[in-house]
């Protein structure tokens, strides 16, 4: 989203022509751009503040801490004052940021979350490359060894494709792209082994998770799995011809590297044709998130034998053998009658049985071969990584390959996230931030409760159950306390093995350990107090089955948190906290009770009112489009959960801020910002979503994403707030103050 923005620092604007506000803005900006010492800036600010106090003596004095000065500069720099806040608040709040922050060449999107993740990655790299401290936990040493192994691409090159060949053979696949079907090779054997050894779901997804109807126990869960390329693109080949063509080229060139004698064009056509066939039998996202989508609870024996609705082809497949291979080399042996499975996409599995029976075996083998090969090939030759970059450049607009250390840091964080969290929180996280964040979450919870008590569309019994669930939500903020114990940390990674100097072998060993641990949890009681993310995560989460919210240390930083004034903090991290709490009561979360069990606890009358209000939000967002993609609109149905959370979360955060303000002295102002606390609150919300994106990445988000694009998240939410219109004095009927507003929570 590129807009014209006035450059406030233009040389053509002389200091003598500036008003007081502009002078202050220039003074503040000098603190961040020219990095003048804080003391010097404070002297200048003191002069201008004295003038302000003479003319605006009724206002509290400005906050002149380092955090406030930095925040003021950042907020001012992001604005585009040429745009009326009542016309397009996103452009008003973010126009300056958008102009100054184009998408980096090594990324496809760039926003405040991405910037914070970038800084986190740099911090983690420094920790990984630093010398070992005395008595460093063994898990930290393992993480560093894996990092050194990952960045050593020369050793990866020496091994060539031999590691891939060995892996393919161990799975029962040929070492080269199959030209004809292998004798006695079955999809059940390959897919079962691939799931166990690589953690790779091919054709079917298998995992162990809480039983959604009784979260005190674990169950095996089976569901559909994407064919490896966007099913939305595959189902609309004319509209997405360019993307599919690039995928075909990618497959063809990868195969040519492996075996120049293979007819790579035929191979790539076969992969895409079979992928399209899989896409056609998948349950659409719209159906999966609807209330009519059924979960089937069956015994292993019932699953193997097939239900009464199963096609005749079901019996042609060795489902029992497949499950045995998935759980091979674990302590779990599935009992045919006692163990039960949760099948989330039975129609897909039944259609899959027919499709596999009707498809030539060589096509299925090629698809499985490609699924495995494309997963592991980036860990070998540079040529494979180059082709992957070319594909991303042509489809998503990536212009430059990210440095190797970045992808390796992300890899280590994925495998040893808790070990990195140990290093990170000791070096970068202030525990006082955690305590303040917990207070904010409680404010948000109380604010949401007040809203529930005032709802006119909810009956008494549903209201009481809603409040009960709200009280039961558990907060996980910063990092788990046990993390700082080296002994406990090492115990967690006790079986994780790294073969320094051999990335491929390390991947296989780490995956084997992780999959084994996951599958063996079937016989364990679910840990209701577990964290769903490590501290080294820049994001926030709500878990429906755990009924918990998680705010890792990684996101508790400016501009989301620690902004110097609470109006901005509640508008940013407070809105995110409210967002996650509201997820417990969106179109999906509301189906789970306070214990995380899937159950119908809403009255019919309340549900009817609820659905009518949700429909308002669906219709509102379905009308939004962006100038970069005039033929695409937001998918209001698939994004409804996130849109509900944005709207409800911001409303809870606004009320939470009023609770905070009521028990505190009047807030001090940010220097050079002539805005009320309420206006700052809404600016805080808008500016956390300032962002840019390539057209390819934006298209993918519009077609497949469950989140609305950043701009729509801002204008869609704020246009539903009377408090916003009042704060910015937007006339009724103006773009940001439509007469009809959608309000649910």
N, C-alpha and C positions, 0 to 999 in steps of 0.2 A: 504494500500500500504506500505509494509514493505520492506525497502531496507537496504543494508549494508552501514553504515556510519562510517567514521573514527572519533574516539573520540579525539578531539583536546586537551582535558584536561587529556589525559591518563598519568598516573604516569611514564610511561616508557619514556616520552619525557622530557628531562631535560631542564631547562631554558637556560643553556649555549649553547644548541644546536639550540635554536630558532633564526630565523631571526628577523629583526625589525618588520615586519608585524605581525609575530606570537607573539612577545612580547607585542605589542599593543593590539592584540586580547585578550591575557591573562589578560592584565591590565583592559581592558574594562569589560571583563566578571566578574572580581572580584567585580565590582560595583553592579552587579545584583545578583550574586550567593552568595557572602560573605557579601553583604550589607555593604561594607566599606563606610565611610562617603564620601559625594561628594567632600568635600575639599581635603581629602587625595587622591582620584582618580585624581583630577585635578592637584595636584602636580606631580604625576607620569606621567600623560598625558603631562604636560608641558615640562618635560625633553625629552620625546620621540618626542614631537612636534618640539622642538628646533632642534633636529637632522634631522627631516624630512624637516624642512625649509631650512637647509643648502643644502640638496641634491635635494630638489624639490622646489626651491625658486620661481618658476614661478607659482605655484599653490596658490590659496587663503588659508589663515590660516584655520585650522580645527575649527569647531563649538564645543565649550566645555560646552554648557549649559547642564542642567540636562536632558532635552528632547533629545538632541543629543547624549549624552553619553549612555542613556538607549536605544535609537533606534539603535545605532551602535552595542551594545552588542546583541540586539535581532536579528538584521540582520545577524551578524556573526554566531550566535548560530544556525540559521536555515539552513545555507549552508551545502552542501556536495561537497567539492572541489575535491574529487576524480573523479567526473563526469564532463565531458566537457560540458559547457553551450551550445555548438553547437550540442551535441548528445541528451541530454534530459534536457532542461532548468528547468523543474519542479523538477526533482531530484536534479539538481545543486542548485536551489534556496531553496528547501524545504526538502531535504534529512535529514538534521540534525534535523529539526523540527519534521519530521515524526518519527524519532527514539526516540526522547525525549518526544513525546506526544501521547502515545497510547490511544485508545478509552477508556474512563473511564468505569468502570463496570456498571454504571447506565445510560449509553448512548449507542446509536447505531452508531453514527458518531461524529466526533470531529474535528473541524477546527477553523479558526480564528473567524468566526462569532459565533460559538458555545461557544468559550471561552469568548467572549465579552458578550454574553447573560448570561453566567454563572455568570460573575461578576455583571452584571446588576441585576440579581435575588438576589444575596447576598445583594447588595445595597438596593433593595426594601424591602427585609426582615428586614433589620436594621431599615428602615423607618417605617415599619408596626409595629414592636415590640417596637419602642421607645415610651416614654411617650408622652402624648398629650401636645402640646404647648398651651399657653393661646390663646383664640379666634380662635382655629383651625376650619377650614371650616367644616360644617356639613357633607359634602360629604367625607371628610377625615375620620371623626369619623365612618361613615358608612362602609368605606373600612376596617378600623381596626377591626370593630365588625365582619365583614364577615370573616376576616382572623382568628380571635380567634375562631370563630365557625367552620371554616374549619379544623383547626388543632386538634380540640377536637374530636378525633375518638371514645372516650369512649361513648359519648352521641349518636353518630351515631349507635353504636353497640346496645345500649339500645332499640332503636326504632325498631330494627330488619327489617323485610321486610314489616311491616305494612304500611309505607308510600307508598311503591310500590303498594301494594294491593289497597289502597285508590285511587291512581292515575289511575290504570287500570280500576277500576270500573267507575270512572268519565268519562273515554274515551269510555265506553261501552264494555270493554273487561273483560273476566273472570279473577279472581285473581290467578288462576293456569294455567299452560300451557294447552291450549284447546285440548281435546281428540276428540271432535266432534264439528261441526259448531254450533255456538250459533244462536238461533232463532231470525230472524229479524235484525241481525247485518250486516251492509254493510261496505265495505271498504271506501266508501266516508265519512261516519260518523266518523270512527276511524281516517282516514288520515287527515280529515279536522280539527278535534279537536286537534290532535297531533301537527299539524302545528301551530295552534293558541295558545295552552297552553304551548307547549314545544319548539316551534321553530324548530320542527323536521319535515323534509321533508321525507315522506314515499311514495314511488311509483312515486310521482310527486313533482317537486320543484316549489314553488310559492314565489315570492318576489316583492317588489316595487323598481323600479330603473328608472333612466332617460330613456326616449324614445330615442333609439339610432339614430332615424332619425330626432328628434327634441329635443335636450337636454334641452330646456327651460321648459319642462314639464315631469312629472312622468307617468309611466305606470305600470300595473301589468304584470309581466314577468313569463311565464311558460316554464319549460324545464325538461329534464330528470334528474334523480338523481341516484347516484351509489347505488347498492344493499347492501352496508354495508361492503363488502369485495371486494378486487380488481377484477374488471371485466376482466382485462387482465389475471389474474390467473384462474378465473372461466372458461374462454373461452379456456384455454389450460390445461385441467386437467391432462394430462399425464406429461407435462413438469413441472407443479407445483403441483405434487401429494403430496409432503411433506407438502407444505403450506396449501393445502386444507384439508389434513388429520389433521393437527394441529387445523385448524378452527373447524372441526367437533368435535374434542376432547373437545375444549373449550366450544362449545355449549352444548355438552352432559353433561359435568361436572357442568356447571352453572345450567342446568335444574335439575340435580340430587339434588343439594343443595335446590332448591325451592320446589321440590316435588319428593321424592324418588319413588313414585308410578307411575309416568309418565314413559312411555317407551322412555327414553332419546335418545336412538339410532335411533329410528324411527323419533323422533322429529328433531334431528340434520340432518338426511338425507333429510327430507322434506325441511328444511331451505336452505340447500345447493342446492338441486335440483331446488327449485323455484328461488333462487338467480342466478343460471346458466341460467334459462329461461329468467330472466330479462336482464342478461348480453348480451344474444344473440340478443335482440331487440334494444339495445342501439345504438345510432349513434356513430360510432367510432371517436376517437379524430382526426384522420387524415381527416375525412370528415368535422368535426365541424370547423376545422381551415382553410379549403379550401375556395376558393372564390365562390364555387358553393353551399355552405350551405346557405339555405334561412331562413330569419326571416319572419314570417307570422303575419301581423297586422290585427286583426279581432275584431269585436264587441263581447261583452259578449254573445249576442244572437246567433251570427254566430258560436261561439265556442261551445256553448251548443248544438246547433242543428247539428253541424258537417258539414264539407265541402263536396263537391261533391266527393272527393276521400276517404272520411271516410268509414270504413267497416260497415256492417250492425250492428255489435255488439256495435257500438258507442252509439246508442240510448238505450242500455240496462243499461247505467250507468247514475247516477244522477249528472252530472257535475255542474248544477246550485246549487244543495244542497251542494255539496262539497265547492264551492266558498263562499257560504253564511256562512258556518261554519268557513272557514278560516278567514273571516272578521267579525265574530261575536264579540259582545262587543267592537266594535270600532265605531267611528263616521262615518265610510264609509259604504254606501249602494250602491252596484254596480248597475248602470243603464244598463238594457239589451241592449239598442241601443246607448247610448251616451258614455259609458265607453268602451274603447278598450283594448285589450290584445295583448301582443307580445308573440307569440308562437315560441320558438327557436328550438324545436325538434318535429315538427308535426308528422313525420314518427314514432318516438318512441311512442308518445301518441296514435296514431292509432293502432299500434301493441299491445300496452298495453291494449287497450279496448278489443281486440280479446283474448289476453292471459288471462285476468281476467275472461272473459266469459267462457273460455274453461277449467279453472282450478277449481278443487274442492274447495268449500268455506272454508273447514276446513284448507286447505293448505295456503290460503290467510290469514286466521285469525291467523294461527300460525306464519306466517312471520311478520305480523303487531305486534303481541304480542311480538315476539322476538325483533323487532326493538325498541319498547318502553322500554322493560325490560333491554336490553343491554345498553341503553343510560343512564338510571337512577340508575341502580344497584350499580355502584361504590360509590354512595353517601350513601350507607347503610352498609352492612356487610363487614368486613375485608376479609372474605372468597372470596367474589366476586372480590375484588381488587387483592387478591393473584392469583386467576385464570387468571385474565387479565395479570398479570406479567408473569406467566408461559407461556402464549400464546406468548407474546412479546419475551420472552427468546428463545423459540423454533423456532420462525419464523425469528426474526430480530437479534438475537444474544445478546440480553440484558442479562447482567449477575447479576445485582444487582438492587433492587428496589430503586428508588430515594427517598430521605427523604420526609416525608409528607409536610414539610414547603415549599419545592420547588414546588410541584404541587399546593399547596394552594396559593403561591405567584403568580403563573401563572394564577390561577383562578381569583384572585382579580384583576390582571392586565387586564384580559379580561372583567371584569364587571365594574371596576372603574379605567380604564386606565388613564383618565384625572385627577382624584383625585391623583393618584400616581405620575402622571407627575408634578402636582403642587408641591408635596414634593420633587421630584427628581431634577427638574431644579433649585429650590431654594437652594438645598444642593450641587449639583454636576456639574451644567452646567455654564460655563463662557460665557457670551453674546458676548464677543469679538470673540469667536470661530464661533458664528453664522454669524457675519459680514464678517469674512474672508471667510467662506464657501459660502456666497452669491456671493462674488467676484469671487470665483472659478467657480461657476455655470455660471456666465456671461462670463467668459473666455471660458468655454466649449461651450456655445451657439455660441459665435462669431467664434470659431474654426470650429464648425459644419457648420455654414453659409459659411465660406470661402471654405469648401469642396464642398458644394452644388454649389457655384458659378463656381467652376472649373470642375464640372462633364461634361464629353463629351457625356454621354448617355442620358442626360435629356434635353428635349426641353424647350424653353423659358417660355411658359405659366405654365408648371408644375413646373419649377424652381421657378417662382415667387410665386406660391401657397405654395410651400414647405417652402420658406423663410418666408412667411406670417404666416404659422402655427408655424414655429420655433420661430418667434418673439412673438407669442401669448401664448407660454408655460409659465405658472405661477410657480414661485418657492415658495415652503413652506419649510423653513429651521429651524431646532431646535424645536420650539414649537409656538403655536398660542399666540399672544400678550394678548388676553383676559383671557388666562389661569391663569394669576397671580392675577386676580380679584376674591376674595372669593365669592362675591355675585353672579357673573356670573357663577362661578363653581357650587355653590349650586343650582342655578336655573336649570342648566343642569341635575342635579341628583335629582331634587325636588321630583319626583314620585318614585324614586328607594327606595325600602323598604327591610330592612334586619331584619330577626327574629333571634336575637342573641341566639345561643344555638341550632338552628334547621336549619341545612344546607339544607335539602331537601325542607323545606317550603320556605326558602330564595331563593333557585334556582327557584322554581315555581313563586314566586312573581317578582323576577328580570326579568325572562324570559317573563312573562306576560306584564310587563311594556315595555320592549324592543321591543317585537313583536307589541304591540299596537302602539307604537310611530312610528315604521317603516311603518306599514300599513296605518296609518293616514297621512303619508307624501304624499300619493297619491293625496290628495287635495291641497298640498302645492307646491310652486315653488321651484325647486331644488336649493340648496345653492351652487353656483359655487365656493365659497371661502372656502368650508369645507376641513378639513384635512382628509386624508384617513387612517391615523395611529396616534397613540398617541406618545408623546415624549419618552415614555418608550418602544420603539421598536428598535431593532437592525436590521434594514433592510432599503431598499430604494424602492421607488415606482414611477411608471408612471401610470396615469389614462387616458385612451383613451377618455372617455366621458367628463372629466373635462379638458383635455389637460393640465395637471399639473404634476410637479415632486415634490416629498416629500422626504426630508432627515431629519428624526427625530434626536433629540439630542442623542438618544441612540447609533447611529452609528458614531457620530462625536467624536471619540476617537481613540487613537492608537490601532492597527497598521493601521487603515484606515485614521486617521487624527491626526494632532498634533505631527508629527514625527520629528520636528526640522528643517528639510530641505524640500524645496518645491518640489524637484525632486521626493522624495518618496510620498509626499502628493498628487501630481498630478497623480502619477502612481497608487495610491491606491484609495482614495476617489474621485479623479478626474476621474479615469476610471469608477467608479461606477456612478458618475454624468453623464458622457458621455453615459454610458450604459442605464440609464433611459431616457435621451433625445433621444437616438437612437431608443428606443422602440416606439416613436411616428412615426417612419418611417420604422418599421419592417414589416413582412408579414401581421400582424394584425393591428398595429397602423396606417399604411399608408392608411387604408380604411376610417379613420375618418378625417374630416377637422379641421380647426383651432377652430371651436366652439364645437368640439367633436361629430359632427353629422356623421353618416354613409352615405357616398356619394362617387360617382366615380368622383374624381377630377384629376386623372392622364390621360394623353393622351395615346392612344392605342400604339403608337410607343415607348413611354417611358416605358410603362408597359412591353412590349416585352423585352426590354433590361434589365429591372429590374429582370424579372423572370429568364432570362438566368444567371445572376450573382448570384441570390439566389440559383439556381440549383447547381452552383459550390460549394456553402457552404454546401448544403444538401449532395451532394456526398462526399465531403471531410470528414465530420463528421460521415457519415455512415460507413466509413472504420475503425474507431477507435474501439479498444476493450482493455480490461484490463486483465492482467494475472490472476487475481483472478476469472474471469468469462470468460474463453476462448471461450465459445459458445454463448456469447452475444456481440452484437455490439451496439454502440450508435444509437438511432433512429433519424437519420438526419432530417427527415421531422418534427417530433413532437418537436424537439429541435431547429428548425431553428430560431425562434424568438429570443431566448436567445443567440444563437450563432451570429446572426446578431448584436445584441446589444453589445455583448462582443467585436466583431471586430470593429464596428463603434465607440463604446464608447472609446476604447483605442486609436484609431486614433485621435479622437477629443481631448482627454486628452493630448496626446503628442503635438499636435498643440497648445493647450491651455497653456501648460507649456512654449512653446517657446514665446507666447505672454507675459506671466508673466515675463520670464527671460529678455525680451527686455526692460522692463520698470524698472528693478531692478538692483542693483549692482551685480557683480559676486557672485554667491552663495558660502558660506563657506562649506568646506568638512566635512563629518563625520569622526571622528578619527578612524584610523585602517582600513578604507575601501578604498582600492586603485582603486576605480571605478569612471568613469566619471559620470556626471550628467545624461546623457542618459542611461547609464547602471543602475544607481540607479533607474531611472524611471521604467525600465522594471523589476528590482528586486522588486520594490514596488508593481507592479501589480501581479507578480507571488506569492509573499509571503502572500498576503491576501487570497489566495486559498490553502495554505498548509493545509492538512487534512488527517485524517484516517477514515476508515469506516469498520463496520462489513460486512461480505459477504452478509448477508440477507438484510441489508439496502442498500448496493450497488446494489444488484439485483433489489430491488424495484425501485430504481432511474433509472436504465437502462431500465426497462420495462415500467414504468409509468411516469417518470419525464419529465418535459419540460426543465430542465437544464442538460447539459452534466456533467459528473463527474468532480470534481475539476481539476484533472490532465489534462483532455482533454480540459477544458476551457483555461488552460494555454498554452499547446503546440499547440492546434489548432489555437488559436488566434495569438500567436507570430510567428508561422511559415508562417503567411500571411504578415508579416511586413519586408520590405526591410530595414527599419530603424533599426530593431532589429538585423538583420544579419550584417549590417554595424557596429553597436555599439559593437557587440561581435566578429566581424571578423570571421563569420562563412562561410566556403567555400561553393560555389554553389553546390547544390546536397546533402549537409549534412542533417541529419534528421530535424534540425531546420531551414534550408534554402532551401526548395525544389524549383526547378526551376519554377513550376507552383504555383501561389498564387491566392487566391480568395479575391477580393477586391470589396466591394459594396459601402460603404460610406467612 
